[in-house]
């Protein structure tokens, strides 16, 4: 999901009293306000063109790369990147095996 339309779709499914860490592409006023209404703490760095930069937790945002790197390692597995499995439980099993091997090797 790389646009605000996708963010609007999943906004209702987010749990309250949590923190949302997303990249600077989601820096918009309506999203900040919608997250505040649901008691979700946003961790969104401001874009370079922001007139009024909003403060965010830089130490927490730096941890985001670990999740991004794990997805990159999972995409190295062709079976997972192309999703050959028809059944969700079989696909989930392949993801678990790939994650375990990636964790073991790193």
DSSP file (Angstrom, degrees, kcal/mol; ACC not computed):
  #  RESIDUE AA STRUCTURE BP1 BP2  ACC     N-H-->O    O-->H-N    N-H-->O    O-->H-N    TCO  KAPPA ALPHA  PHI   PSI    X-CA   Y-CA   Z-CA
    1    1 A X              0   0    0      0, 0.0     3,-0.0     0, 0.0     0, 0.0   0.000 360.0 360.0 360.0 115.5    0.0    0.0    0.0
    2    2 A X        +     0   0    0     23,-0.0     2,-0.3    24,-0.0     0, 0.0   0.201 360.0  62.2-124.9  16.1    1.8    3.1   -1.1
    3    3 A X  S  > S-     0   0    0      1,-0.0     4,-1.2    23,-0.0     3,-0.3  -0.879  85.3-107.6-137.1 170.7   -1.0    5.7   -1.3
    4    4 A X  H  > S+     0   0    0     -2,-0.3     4,-2.1     1,-0.2     5,-0.2   0.725 111.1  67.9 -72.7 -21.3   -3.5    7.3    1.0
    5    5 A X  H  > S+     0   0    0      1,-0.2     4,-1.4     2,-0.2    -1,-0.2   0.924 102.6  46.1 -63.4 -42.7   -6.4    5.4   -0.5
    6    6 A X  H  > S+     0   0    0     -3,-0.3     4,-1.6     1,-0.2    -1,-0.2   0.860 109.2  55.3 -66.6 -35.7   -5.0    2.2    1.0
    7    7 A X  H  X S+     0   0    0     -4,-1.2     4,-0.9     1,-0.2    -1,-0.2   0.882 105.6  52.4 -65.4 -37.4   -4.4    4.0    4.4
    8    8 A X  H  < S+     0   0    0     -4,-2.1     4,-0.5     1,-0.2    -1,-0.2   0.856 107.0  54.4 -64.9 -33.9   -8.1    5.0    4.5
    9    9 A X  H  < S+     0   0    0     -4,-1.4     3,-0.3     1,-0.2    -2,-0.2   0.883 114.6  36.5 -69.6 -38.5   -9.1    1.3    3.9
   10   10 A X  H >X S+     0   0    0     -4,-1.6     3,-1.0     1,-0.2     4,-0.6   0.500  90.2  93.3 -94.4  -2.5   -7.1   -0.1    6.8
   11   11 A X  G >< S+     0   0    0     -4,-0.9     3,-0.8     1,-0.3    -1,-0.2   0.869  85.1  52.0 -59.5 -37.6   -7.7    2.7    9.3
   12   12 A X  G 34 S+     0   0    0     -4,-0.5    -1,-0.3    -3,-0.3    -2,-0.1   0.733 105.7  55.6 -71.0 -21.6  -10.7    1.1   10.8
   13   13 A X  G <4 S+     0   0    0     -3,-1.0    -1,-0.2    -4,-0.2     2,-0.2   0.521  82.1 107.3 -89.9  -5.9   -8.8   -2.2   11.4
   14   14 A X  S << S-     0   0    0     -3,-0.8     2,-0.1    -4,-0.6     6,-0.0  -0.502  73.7-117.1 -75.4 139.8   -6.0   -0.7   13.4
   15   15 A X        -     0   0    0     -2,-0.2     3,-0.3     1,-0.1    -1,-0.1  -0.450  28.7-117.4 -74.0 148.8   -6.0   -1.4   17.1
   16   16 A X  S    S+     0   0    0      1,-0.2    23,-0.2    -2,-0.1    24,-0.1  -0.344  90.8  34.2 -80.1 167.4   -6.4    1.6   19.5
   17   17 A X  S    S+     0   0    0     21,-0.7     2,-0.2    22,-0.7    -1,-0.2   0.901  97.6 107.9  54.6  47.4   -3.8    2.6   22.1
   18   18 A X        -     0   0    0     21,-0.4    23,-2.9    -3,-0.3     2,-0.4  -0.770  68.5-107.6-137.2-176.9   -0.9    1.6   19.8
   19   19 A X  E     -a   41   0A   0     -2,-0.2     2,-0.5    21,-0.2    23,-0.2  -0.965  20.2-153.9-120.5 135.7    1.8    3.2   17.7
   20   20 A X  E     -a   42   0A   0     21,-2.3    23,-2.8    -2,-0.4     2,-0.6  -0.946   7.1-166.6-111.6 121.2    1.8    3.3   13.9
   21   21 A X  E     +a   43   0A   0     -2,-0.5     2,-0.3    21,-0.2    23,-0.2  -0.932  23.1 152.2-109.9 114.5    5.2    3.6   12.3
   22   22 A X  E     -a   44   0A   0     21,-1.3    23,-0.5    -2,-0.6    42,-0.1  -0.884  43.2 -94.6-135.8 167.0    5.0    4.5    8.6
   23   23 A X    >   -     0   0    0     -2,-0.3     3,-1.8    21,-0.1    -1,-0.1  -0.209  46.1 -92.5 -81.0 175.4    7.3    6.3    6.1
   24   24 A X  G >  S+     0   0    0      1,-0.3     3,-1.4     2,-0.2    23,-0.2   0.581 112.6  80.2 -68.6  -9.6    7.1    9.9    5.2
   25   25 A X  G 3  S+     0   0    0      1,-0.3    -1,-0.3    21,-0.1   -21,-0.1   0.698  90.5  55.1 -67.3 -17.9    4.8    9.3    2.2
   26   26 A X  G <  S+     0   0    0     -3,-1.8     2,-1.3    19,-0.1    -1,-0.3   0.208  72.5 125.7 -99.6  14.2    1.9    9.1    4.7
   27   27 A X    <   +     0   0    0     -3,-1.4     2,-0.3    18,-0.1    20,-0.1  -0.614  35.3 132.3 -76.5  96.1    2.6   12.5    6.2
   28   28 A X     >  -     0   0    0     -2,-1.3     4,-2.0     1,-0.1     5,-0.2  -0.988  62.3-124.2-144.9 153.4   -0.8   14.2    5.8
   29   29 A X  H  > S+     0   0    0     -2,-0.3     4,-2.5     1,-0.2     5,-0.2   0.899 108.5  53.7 -65.7 -41.5   -3.0   16.2    8.1
   30   30 A X  H  > S+     0   0    0      1,-0.2     4,-2.4     2,-0.2    -1,-0.2   0.882 110.2  47.7 -65.1 -35.8   -6.1   14.0    7.7
   31   31 A X  H  > S+     0   0    0      2,-0.2     4,-2.4     1,-0.2    -1,-0.2   0.909 110.9  50.7 -70.7 -41.2   -4.2   10.8    8.6
   32   32 A X  H  X S+     0   0    0     -4,-2.0     4,-1.8     1,-0.2    -2,-0.2   0.914 113.9  45.8 -59.5 -42.9   -2.6   12.5   11.7
   33   33 A X  H  X S+     0   0    0     -4,-2.5     4,-1.9     2,-0.2    -2,-0.2   0.900 111.7  50.6 -68.9 -40.9   -6.1   13.6   12.8
   34   34 A X  H  X S+     0   0    0     -4,-2.4     4,-1.1     1,-0.2    -2,-0.2   0.882 111.1  49.0 -65.4 -38.1   -7.7   10.2   12.2
   35   35 A X  H  <>S+     0   0    0     -4,-2.4     5,-2.9     1,-0.2    -1,-0.2   0.876 108.9  53.1 -68.0 -37.2   -5.0    8.5   14.2
   36   36 A X  H ><5S+     0   0    0     -4,-1.8     3,-1.2     1,-0.2    -2,-0.2   0.868 104.8  55.6 -65.7 -35.8   -5.4   10.9   17.0
   37   37 A X  H 3<5S+     0   0    0     -4,-1.9    -1,-0.2     1,-0.3    -2,-0.2   0.832 109.9  46.0 -64.6 -32.2   -9.2   10.2   17.1
   38   38 A X  T 3<5S-     0   0    0     -4,-1.1   -21,-0.7    -3,-0.2    -1,-0.3   0.292 116.2-114.1 -92.8   9.9   -8.4    6.5   17.6
   39   39 A X  T < 5 +     0   0    0     -3,-1.2   -22,-0.7     1,-0.2     2,-0.5   0.863  67.4 146.4  57.5  39.8   -5.8    7.1   20.3
   40   40 A X      < -     0   0    0     -5,-2.9     2,-0.7   -23,-0.2    -1,-0.2  -0.921  47.4-134.6-106.4 128.6   -3.0    5.8   18.0
   41   41 A X  E     -a   19   0A   0    -23,-2.9   -21,-2.3    -2,-0.5     2,-0.3  -0.728  21.8-143.8 -83.6 116.3    0.4    7.5   18.3
   42   42 A X  E     -a   20   0A   0     -2,-0.7     2,-0.4   -23,-0.2   -21,-0.2  -0.604  15.6-168.5 -83.0 141.8    1.8    8.2   14.9
   43   43 A X  E     +a   21   0A   0    -23,-2.8   -21,-1.3    -2,-0.3     2,-0.5  -0.760  34.2 144.2-123.3  81.3    5.5    7.9   14.2
   44   44 A X  E     -a   22   0A   0     -2,-0.4   -21,-0.1    11,-0.2    10,-0.1  -0.974  44.1-136.6-125.6 116.1    5.7    9.6   10.8
   45   45 A X        -     0   0    0    -23,-0.5   -18,-0.1    -2,-0.5   -19,-0.1  -0.454  33.1-106.7 -69.5 146.2    8.7   11.7    9.7
   46   46 A X        -     0   0    0      8,-0.4   -22,-0.1    -2,-0.1    -1,-0.1  -0.393  31.9-112.1 -72.6 150.1    7.7   14.9    8.0
   47   47 A X    >   -     0   0    0    -23,-0.2     3,-1.4   -20,-0.1    -1,-0.1  -0.333  28.7-109.4 -72.5 163.4    8.2   15.3    4.3
   48   48 A X  T 3  S+     0   0    0      1,-0.3    -1,-0.1    -2,-0.0     5,-0.1   0.765 118.9  53.4 -66.0 -24.5   10.8   17.7    3.0
   49   49 A X  T 3  S+     0   0    0      2,-0.0    -1,-0.3     0, 0.0     2,-0.2   0.347  78.3 126.0 -93.8   6.7    8.1   20.0    1.7
   50   50 A X    <   -     0   0    0     -3,-1.4     3,-0.3     1,-0.2    -4,-0.0  -0.455  48.3-157.4 -67.4 132.5    6.2   20.2    5.0
   51   51 A X  S    S+     0   0    0      1,-0.3     2,-0.5    -2,-0.2    -1,-0.2   0.883  89.0  30.2 -76.7 -39.2    5.6   23.8    6.1
   52   52 A X  S    S-     0   0    0      2,-0.0    -1,-0.3     0, 0.0     2,-0.1  -0.896  87.0-144.5-121.7 100.3    5.2   22.8    9.8
   53   53 A X        -     0   0    0     -2,-0.5     2,-0.4    -3,-0.3    -8,-0.1  -0.413  12.5-138.9 -66.6 135.9    7.2   19.7   10.7
   54   54 A X        -     0   0    0    -10,-0.1    -8,-0.4    -2,-0.1     2,-0.1  -0.781  21.5-113.6 -95.5 137.4    5.5   17.4   13.2
   55   55 A X        +     0   0    0     -2,-0.4     2,-0.3   -10,-0.1   -11,-0.2  -0.393  39.9 174.7 -70.1 145.7    7.7   15.9   15.9
   56   56 A X        -     0   0    0    -13,-0.1     2,-1.0    -2,-0.1   -13,-0.1  -0.961  41.8 -92.5-147.3 161.8    8.2   12.1   15.9
   57   57 A X     >  -     0   0    0     -2,-0.3     4,-2.2     1,-0.2     5,-0.1  -0.672  35.3-171.7 -81.3 103.8   10.2    9.5   17.8
   58   58 A X  H  > S+     0   0    0     -2,-1.0     4,-1.8     1,-0.2    -1,-0.2   0.856  82.9  53.9 -68.2 -35.6   13.4    9.2   15.8
   59   59 A X  H  > S+     0   0    0      2,-0.2     4,-0.7     1,-0.2    -1,-0.2   0.900 111.2  46.0 -66.5 -39.7   14.7    6.2   17.8
   60   60 A X  H >4 S+     0   0    0      1,-0.2     3,-0.8     2,-0.2     4,-0.4   0.894 110.3  53.6 -67.9 -40.1   11.5    4.3   17.3
   61   61 A X  H >< S+     0   0    0     -4,-2.2     3,-1.4     1,-0.2     4,-0.3   0.841 100.5  61.1 -65.4 -32.1   11.5    5.2   13.6
   62   62 A X  H >< S+     0   0    0     -4,-1.8     3,-0.9     1,-0.3    -1,-0.2   0.776  95.6  62.1 -64.7 -25.2   15.0    3.8   13.2
   63   63 A X  T XX S+     0   0    0     -3,-0.8     3,-1.3    -4,-0.7     4,-0.7   0.655  83.2  81.3 -73.8 -14.9   13.8    0.4   14.3
   64   64 A X  H X> S+     0   0    0     -3,-1.4     4,-1.9    -4,-0.4     3,-0.6   0.801  77.9  68.4 -61.1 -30.1   11.5    0.3   11.2
   65   65 A X  H <> S+     0   0    0     -3,-0.9     4,-2.8    -4,-0.3    -1,-0.3   0.792  89.6  63.3 -64.0 -26.7   14.3   -0.9    9.0
   66   66 A X  H <> S+     0   0    0     -3,-1.3     4,-1.7    -4,-0.2    -1,-0.2   0.904 105.9  44.3 -64.0 -40.0   14.4   -4.2   10.8
   67   67 A X  H <X S+     0   0    0     -4,-0.7     4,-2.1    -3,-0.6    -2,-0.2   0.919 113.6  50.4 -68.5 -43.7   10.9   -5.0    9.6
   68   68 A X  H  X S+     0   0    0     -4,-1.9     4,-1.9     1,-0.2    -2,-0.2   0.899 109.8  50.8 -60.9 -41.1   11.7   -3.8    6.1
   69   69 A X  H  X S+     0   0    0     -4,-2.8     4,-2.2     2,-0.2    -1,-0.2   0.869 107.3  53.5 -66.0 -36.3   14.9   -5.9    6.0
   70   70 A X  H  X S+     0   0    0     -4,-1.7     4,-2.3     2,-0.2    -1,-0.2   0.916 108.5  49.1 -65.5 -42.0   12.9   -9.0    7.0
   71   71 A X  H  X S+     0   0    0     -4,-2.1     4,-1.9     1,-0.2    -1,-0.2   0.885 110.1  52.3 -62.9 -37.2   10.4   -8.5    4.2
   72   72 A X  H  X S+     0   0    0     -4,-1.9     4,-0.5     1,-0.2    -2,-0.2   0.898 109.6  48.7 -64.5 -40.1   13.4   -8.1    1.8
   73   73 A X  H >< S+     0   0    0     -4,-2.2     3,-0.8     1,-0.2     4,-0.4   0.881 110.2  51.7 -67.0 -37.4   14.9  -11.4    3.0
   74   74 A X  H >< S+     0   0    0     -4,-2.3     3,-1.3     1,-0.2     7,-0.3   0.861 103.5  58.2 -67.1 -34.1   11.5  -13.2    2.6
   75   75 A X  H 3< S+     0   0    0     -4,-1.9    -1,-0.2     1,-0.3    -2,-0.2   0.651  90.3  72.4 -71.9 -13.2   11.2  -11.9   -0.9
   76   76 A X  T << S+     0   0    0     -3,-0.8     2,-0.7    -4,-0.5    -1,-0.3   0.760  81.2  83.2 -68.4 -23.5   14.5  -13.6   -1.8
   77   77 A X  S X> S-     0   0    0     -3,-1.3     4,-2.6    -4,-0.4     3,-0.7  -0.738  74.3-153.6 -82.9 115.2   12.6  -16.9   -1.5
   78   78 A X  H 3> S+     0   0    0     -2,-0.7     4,-2.2     1,-0.3     5,-0.3   0.864  91.3  58.3 -59.7 -39.4   10.9  -17.3   -4.9
   79   79 A X  H 3>>S+     0   0    0      1,-0.2     5,-1.4     2,-0.2     4,-0.6   0.864 113.6  38.6 -60.5 -36.7    8.1  -19.4   -3.5
   80   80 A X  H <45S+     0   0    0     -3,-0.7    -2,-0.2    -6,-0.3    -1,-0.2   0.884 112.9  54.4 -82.3 -40.9    7.1  -16.6   -1.2
   81   81 A X  H  <5S+     0   0    0     -4,-2.6    -2,-0.2    -7,-0.3    -3,-0.2   0.854 120.7  31.7 -63.2 -34.7    7.7  -13.7   -3.5
   82   82 A X  H  <5S-     0   0    0     -4,-2.2    -1,-0.2    -5,-0.2    -2,-0.2   0.528 101.4-134.5-100.8  -7.1    5.4  -15.2   -6.2
   83   83 A X  T  <5 +     0   0    0     -4,-0.6    -3,-0.2    -5,-0.3    -4,-0.1   0.963  33.2 173.7  51.4  66.8    3.0  -16.9   -3.8
   84   84 A X      < +     0   0    0     -5,-1.4     2,-0.1    -6,-0.1    -4,-0.1   0.790  48.5  93.2 -69.8 -29.7    2.8  -20.3   -5.5
   85   85 A X        -     0   0    0     -6,-0.4     6,-0.0     1,-0.1     0, 0.0  -0.415  58.2-160.6 -73.1 139.7    0.7  -21.9   -2.8
   86   86 A X  S    S+     0   0    0     -2,-0.1     2,-0.3     5,-0.0    -1,-0.1   0.851  72.4  70.3 -84.0 -38.4   -3.0  -21.8   -3.1
   87   87 A X  S  > S-     0   0    0      1,-0.1     4,-2.0     2,-0.0     5,-0.2  -0.610  75.1-139.9 -86.9 139.8   -3.9  -22.5    0.5
   88   88 A X  H  > S+     0   0    0     -2,-0.3     4,-2.7     1,-0.2     5,-0.2   0.880 102.5  53.8 -65.0 -38.2   -3.2  -19.8    3.1
   89   89 A X  H  > S+     0   0    0      2,-0.2     4,-1.8     1,-0.2    -1,-0.2   0.856 108.8  48.9 -68.5 -32.8   -2.0  -22.2    5.7
   90   90 A X  H  > S+     0   0    0      2,-0.2     4,-2.0     1,-0.2    -1,-0.2   0.906 112.6  47.9 -70.0 -41.6    0.6  -23.7    3.3
   91   91 A X  H  X S+     0   0    0     -4,-2.0     4,-2.3     1,-0.2    -2,-0.2   0.913 111.1  51.2 -63.6 -43.0    1.8  -20.2    2.3
   92   92 A X  H  X S+     0   0    0     -4,-2.7     4,-2.4     1,-0.2    -1,-0.2   0.880 107.9  52.8 -62.9 -37.7    2.0  -19.2    6.0
   93   93 A X  H  X S+     0   0    0     -4,-1.8     4,-2.3     2,-0.2    -1,-0.2   0.911 108.7  49.5 -63.3 -41.8    4.0  -22.4    6.7
   94   94 A X  H  X S+     0   0    0     -4,-2.0     4,-2.5     1,-0.2    -2,-0.2   0.891 110.3  51.1 -64.3 -39.2    6.5  -21.4    3.9
   95   95 A X  H  X S+     0   0    0     -4,-2.3     4,-2.6     2,-0.2    -2,-0.2   0.912 110.0  49.9 -63.6 -42.3    6.8  -17.9    5.4
   96   96 A X  H  X S+     0   0    0     -4,-2.4     4,-2.3     2,-0.2    -2,-0.2   0.905 111.7  47.7 -63.3 -42.1    7.5  -19.4    8.8
   97   97 A X  H  X S+     0   0    0     -4,-2.3     4,-2.4     2,-0.2    -2,-0.2   0.932 113.6  47.5 -64.8 -45.4   10.2  -21.7    7.5
   98   98 A X  H  X S+     0   0    0     -4,-2.5     4,-2.6     1,-0.2    -2,-0.2   0.895 112.1  50.0 -63.1 -40.5   11.8  -18.9    5.5
   99   99 A X  H  X S+     0   0    0     -4,-2.6     4,-2.5     2,-0.2    -1,-0.2   0.901 110.8  49.7 -65.5 -40.2   11.7  -16.5    8.5
  100  100 A X  H  X S+     0   0    0     -4,-2.3     4,-2.4     2,-0.2    -2,-0.2   0.915 113.0  45.9 -64.8 -42.5   13.3  -19.2   10.7
  101  101 A X  H  X S+     0   0    0     -4,-2.4     4,-2.4     2,-0.2    -2,-0.2   0.913 113.0  50.0 -66.9 -41.9   16.1  -19.8    8.2
  102  102 A X  H  X S+     0   0    0     -4,-2.6     4,-1.2     1,-0.2    -2,-0.2   0.901 112.9  47.4 -63.1 -40.1   16.7  -16.1    7.7
  103  103 A X  H  < S+     0   0    0     -4,-2.5    -2,-0.2     1,-0.2    -1,-0.2   0.901 112.5  49.2 -66.2 -40.9   16.9  -15.6   11.5
  104  104 A X  H  < S+     0   0    0     -4,-2.4    -2,-0.2     1,-0.2    -1,-0.2   0.881 112.7  47.1 -66.2 -38.5   19.2  -18.5   11.8
  105  105 A X  H  <        0   0    0     -4,-2.4    -1,-0.2     1,-0.2    -2,-0.2   0.706 360.0 360.0 -78.8 -20.1   21.6  -17.3    9.1
  106  106 A X     <        0   0    0     -4,-1.2    -1,-0.2    -5,-0.2    -2,-0.2   0.483 360.0 360.0 -96.3 360.0   21.8  -13.7   10.3
